[in-house]
């Protein structure tokens, strides 16, 4: 079970990463439109996936 998603950091907790391809339904498009950029003006995939799951 996935409990949370985390972006990479200077001190990563796990010793592995799980790259992958996500297949989403069309509902995810509405969620993506509703995302607001972070302080640095960027949107993160983890923000979208966290809302979609």
N, CA, C and O of each residue as an XYZ file, in Angstrom:
212
protein
N       0.840     -1.174      0.000
C       0.000      0.000      0.000
C       0.890      1.243      0.000
O       1.843      1.336      0.774
N       0.574      2.182     -0.864
C       1.292      3.450     -0.903
C       0.694      4.363      0.145
O      -0.514      4.598      0.150
N       1.516      4.873      1.022
C       1.035      5.764      2.076
C       1.257      7.232      1.747
O       0.480      8.089      2.167
N       2.307      7.524      1.001
C       2.535      8.902      0.581
C       3.538      8.920     -0.558
O       4.299      7.972     -0.750
N       3.527     10.004     -1.305
C       4.475     10.226     -2.393
C       5.420     11.327     -1.968
O       4.999     12.293     -1.331
N       6.679     11.199     -2.305
C       7.658     12.208     -1.912
C       8.550     12.537     -3.097
O       8.941     11.651     -3.858
N       8.862     13.789     -3.244
C       9.814     14.223     -4.260
C      11.219     13.860     -3.799
O      11.460     13.664     -2.608
N      12.133     13.771     -4.737
C      13.525     13.519     -4.389
C      14.087     14.666     -3.566
O      13.645     15.808     -3.695
N      15.048     14.364     -2.731
C      15.646     15.395     -1.886
C      17.138     15.150     -1.758
O      17.660     14.157     -2.264
N      17.815     16.055     -1.082
C      19.252     15.907     -0.872
C      19.556     14.703      0.023
O      20.623     14.099     -0.086
N      18.621     14.358      0.905
C      18.788     13.204      1.790
C      17.598     12.262      1.619
O      16.688     12.258      2.448
N      17.599     11.471      0.559
C      16.452     10.576      0.320
C      16.342      9.513      1.410
O      17.353      9.022      1.913
N      15.108      9.163      1.770
C      14.873      8.169      2.813
C      15.043      6.744      2.292
O      15.833      5.987      2.857
N      14.340      6.357      1.249
C      14.516      4.972      0.778
C      15.780      4.842     -0.063
O      16.341      5.831     -0.535
N      16.202      3.619     -0.233
C      17.390      3.355     -1.032
C      17.022      2.988     -2.464
O      17.884      2.551     -3.226
N      15.770      3.157     -2.840
C      15.340      2.808     -4.184
C      14.315      3.825     -4.684
O      13.721      4.575     -3.909
N      14.136      3.826     -5.958
C      13.136      4.691     -6.591
C      12.265      3.823     -7.487
O      12.690      2.766     -7.954
N      11.065      4.273     -7.715
C      10.148      3.524     -8.569
C       9.680      4.436     -9.703
O       8.638      5.082     -9.594
N      10.454      4.487    -10.794
C       9.995      5.267    -11.939
C       8.871      4.509    -12.632
O       8.760      3.289    -12.509
N       8.061      5.227    -13.341
C       7.000      4.505    -14.022
C       6.162      5.381    -14.921
O       6.334      6.597    -14.999
N       5.279      4.735    -15.574
C       4.342      5.374    -16.476
C       2.961      5.248    -15.849
O       2.554      4.156    -15.454
N       2.250      6.343    -15.756
C       0.929      6.318    -15.141
C      -0.149      6.427    -16.205
O      -0.060      7.252    -17.114
N      -1.148      5.603    -16.085
C      -2.311      5.666    -16.960
C      -3.452      6.241    -16.142
O      -3.812      5.698    -15.097
N      -4.012      7.322    -16.612
C      -5.054      8.027    -15.867
C      -6.323      8.106    -16.711
O      -6.283      8.033    -17.939
N      -7.431      8.255    -16.026
C      -8.677      8.472    -16.756
C      -8.818      9.960    -17.069
O      -7.959     10.750    -16.677
N      -9.854     10.347    -17.749
C      -9.985     11.739    -18.161
C     -10.249     12.698    -16.999
O     -10.104     13.910    -17.152
N     -10.631     12.169    -15.852
C     -10.854     13.005    -14.676
C      -9.575     13.722    -14.243
O      -9.629     14.808    -13.667
N      -8.436     13.111    -14.521
C      -7.167     13.696    -14.109
C      -6.899     15.033    -14.825
O      -6.158     15.867    -14.306
N      -7.482     15.240    -15.984
C      -7.310     16.508    -16.707
C      -7.911     17.660    -15.912
O      -7.312     18.732    -15.821
N      -9.083     17.447    -15.340
C      -9.694     18.483    -14.504
C      -8.850     18.773    -13.266
O      -8.709     19.924    -12.853
N      -8.297     17.724    -12.687
C      -7.432     17.916    -11.518
C      -6.179     18.706    -11.894
O      -5.739     19.572    -11.139
N      -5.612     18.409    -13.049
C      -4.411     19.122    -13.495
C      -4.709     20.606    -13.722
O      -3.886     21.462    -13.395
N      -5.860     20.903    -14.269
C      -6.225     22.305    -14.486
C      -6.395     23.057    -13.175
O      -6.151     24.262    -13.112
N      -6.808     22.358    -12.136
C      -7.043     22.995    -10.838
C      -5.761     23.162    -10.016
O      -5.773     23.852     -8.997
N      -4.661     22.544    -10.444
C      -3.408     22.674     -9.698
C      -2.908     24.111     -9.725
O      -3.042     24.811    -10.728
N      -2.348     24.526     -8.639
C      -1.717     25.840     -8.554
C      -0.207     25.639     -8.456
O       0.249     24.731     -7.761
N       0.566     26.468     -9.137
C       2.026     26.317     -9.062
C       2.533     26.505     -7.634
O       1.946     27.231     -6.831
N       3.617     25.844     -7.352
C       4.286     26.013     -6.056
C       4.989     27.366     -6.016
O       4.928     28.136     -6.974
N       5.644     27.643     -4.919
C       6.298     28.943     -4.722
C       7.263     29.282     -5.855
O       7.350     30.437     -6.272
N       7.982     28.289     -6.350
C       8.946     28.531     -7.424
C       8.300     28.568     -8.801
O       8.997     28.640     -9.813
N       6.971     28.518     -8.846
C       6.271     28.620    -10.117
C       6.172     27.334    -10.905
O       5.916     27.364    -12.109
N       6.368     26.209    -10.251
C       6.327     24.931    -10.955
C       5.219     24.051    -10.400
O       4.812     24.201     -9.249
N       4.744     23.148    -11.212
C       3.775     22.144    -10.775
C       4.494     20.808    -10.719
O       5.380     20.544    -11.532
N       4.125     19.979     -9.781
C       4.784     18.699     -9.598
C       3.838     17.557     -9.935
O       2.640     17.622     -9.660
N       4.386     16.522    -10.527
C       3.598     15.343    -10.845
C       3.029     14.727     -9.572
O       1.904     14.229     -9.570
N       3.797     14.760     -8.501
C       3.323     14.166     -7.247
C       2.088     14.894     -6.719
O       1.230     14.274     -6.091
N       1.987     16.202     -6.965
C       0.786     16.938     -6.541
C      -0.439     16.393     -7.256
O      -1.489     16.188     -6.647
N      -0.296     16.165     -8.529
C      -1.413     15.648     -9.318
C      -1.781     14.226     -8.912
O      -2.956     13.916     -8.718
N      -0.789     13.375     -8.786
C      -1.041     11.978     -8.423
C      -1.637     11.873     -7.023
O      -2.492     11.021     -6.783
N      -1.206     12.713     -6.107
C      -1.752     12.697     -4.747
C      -3.233     13.030     -4.743
O      -3.995     12.458     -3.964
N      -3.640     13.930     -5.588
C      -5.068     14.288     -5.667
C      -5.875     13.234     -6.406
O      -7.047     13.013     -6.102
N      -5.252     12.591     -7.367
C      -5.955     11.624     -8.207
C      -6.180     10.303     -7.476
O      -7.210      9.659     -7.671
N      -5.232      9.894     -6.639
C      -5.329      8.591     -5.941
C      -6.343      8.596     -4.829
O      -6.532      7.580     -4.161
